[in-house]
Amino acid sequence: MPIDQQALAGHWLHSHEEDSASETVYRPKDYALPPARGRKALELGPSGRYTELGFGPTDRRVESGSGNWKLTGDALVLTDTAGHERRRQVVEVTPQRLVLAKA
């Protein structure tokens, strides 16, 4: 079944509790995740822009990458502002869960 590119757009928080050895799991920002010291985030804008958020020296969330994103087949393709491309296979996407294969 083809992946709906519009379903990928949103603000996703890393749900590390659900990760496996081969998959990384994200939940929408309004999902009731258990408390954690911090969570990385991936914002996939409907216009094709993305922002990755990590943690700075004070444990506050800071931008750690940005650029353009697109869906090619079942691959989420992230191209940063320097032109470097990363591909992650989309295993599952629903309104409540985004699962990407680990590289």
C-alpha positions in Angstrom: 0.0 0.0 0.0 1.5 3.4 -1.0 2.4 5.8 1.8 0.4 9.1 2.0 2.9 11.9 2.0 0.4 14.2 3.7 0.2 11.8 6.6 4.0 12.4 7.3 3.6 16.1 7.7 3.5 17.1 11.4 5.5 17.6 14.6 6.8 14.2 15.7 8.4 13.4 19.1 10.8 10.5 19.5 9.2 7.8 21.6 12.4 6.0 22.5 10.5 3.7 24.8 9.0 2.0 21.7 12.2 1.8 19.7 13.5 -1.6 18.7 16.9 -2.7 17.4 15.8 -2.0 13.8 13.1 0.8 14.2 12.8 4.3 15.5 9.3 5.4 16.7 7.8 8.9 16.8 4.5 10.1 18.1 2.6 13.4 17.4 3.5 16.2 19.8 0.0 16.1 21.4 0.4 12.3 22.2 0.4 11.5 25.9 4.0 10.2 26.2 5.4 9.3 29.6 7.7 11.9 31.3 11.2 12.0 30.0 14.2 14.2 30.6 14.0 15.2 26.9 12.8 14.1 23.6 14.2 14.7 20.1 11.7 16.0 17.6 11.2 15.9 13.8 9.0 18.6 12.2 7.9 17.7 8.7 6.2 20.7 7.2 3.4 20.4 4.6 5.5 22.7 2.3 8.4 20.2 2.2 10.6 21.8 4.8 11.9 19.9 7.8 13.5 20.8 11.1 15.2 18.4 13.5 15.4 19.3 17.2 17.9 17.9 19.6 19.4 19.1 22.9 21.8 21.9 23.7 24.3 22.2 26.6 21.5 23.3 29.0 19.2 20.3 27.9 16.8 22.7 26.1 15.6 21.7 22.7 17.5 23.4 19.9 17.5 23.0 16.2 20.0 20.4 15.1 19.2 20.3 11.4 16.9 21.6 8.7 16.3 21.5 5.0 13.8 19.9 2.6 12.0 16.6 2.8 10.1 14.4 0.3 8.8 10.9 0.0 10.3 8.7 -2.7 8.6 5.3 -2.7 8.7 4.2 0.9 11.8 6.4 1.7 11.7 9.6 3.7 14.4 11.7 2.0 15.9 14.5 4.1 18.2 17.0 2.3 19.9 19.4 4.6 20.8 23.0 3.7 24.3 21.9 2.7 22.8 19.4 0.2 23.6 16.2 2.1 20.9 13.6 1.7 19.7 11.0 4.2 17.1 8.3 3.5 15.0 6.5 6.0 12.5 3.8 5.1 9.0 4.5 6.4 7.8 1.3 8.0 4.5 2.7 9.2 2.6 6.0 9.4 -0.7 6.6 11.0 -2.1 9.8 12.7 -0.7 8.4 16.0 2.6 6.8 15.0 5.5 7.2 12.7 8.0 4.3 12.4 11.3 4.7 10.5 13.8 1.9 9.9 17.1 2.6 11.5 20.0 3.3 9.1 
